[in-house]
């Protein structure tokens, strides 16, 4: 039963992620799109932190009243849906005839053919490949925190604090890092984000761990998320034609999601066979190699084409 609920939850997340990101891109100025994604990620993380605290408060007032927690959660979700239905508009966008990414009206209609044709856009194709490659050498957060817990001999009851601290740092950094991406270029910030992740892995390889090291690892993980999650969507949004932006973002999310699933499986297998340090070393090599490849493959998407498509 619980597994079914989790699967349904993940399906729901998969359905709403691409349309949500497309709406963020459509309602943002092209030159500030990374900042807009940073604002969303900060607010999303704030909600993710407040939710468990609210659940704790409910269970403190009414111990064992798990149904009350689910009812409150459902009410909050309904309020969110009502806000979207009432205040968010979805005007039809008419693509510019001069946009080279849309060859004709048939190519702008959603179909399997038009979806595959998106991969013919060089900038977007490189983002799908590089994004999936990075995801393939990215360790699941839970496994990293488990590594920290074992190194610090942290009590099980304090284990969730690793998630809380990392989420808090991410919430604080998402907006300024997104703004930085708009100022100096999304590509630079995106690659720097994965460099932060490689450094976090390297710190976990140190022979002795302490709370200062753990704090640095959590900070680096937060910097990684701030520099990659929303920034990748910003880069993709700039590369995609407006009529098929949601489809393209869904395609990108599918590629990175499948790669992350495979990465977690591979990391677990290598950890069991050779140990956590050896597994981390392999993933560090993969990250560094991916950064080098991405430096030459990923191009900084100009905002001029996006301005033309959005405002035509």
Secondary structure as UniProt FT lines:
FT   HELIX           2..26
FT   HELIX           30..32
FT   HELIX           33..61
FT   TURN            63..64
FT   HELIX           66..87
FT   TURN            97..98
FT   TURN            100..101
FT   HELIX           106..108
FT   HELIX           112..117
FT   HELIX           118..120
FT   HELIX           122..136
FT   HELIX           141..152
FT   HELIX           156..158
FT   HELIX           160..184
FT   HELIX           186..204
FT   HELIX           211..239
FT   HELIX           242..244
FT   HELIX           245..274
FT   HELIX           276..297
FT   HELIX           304..311
//
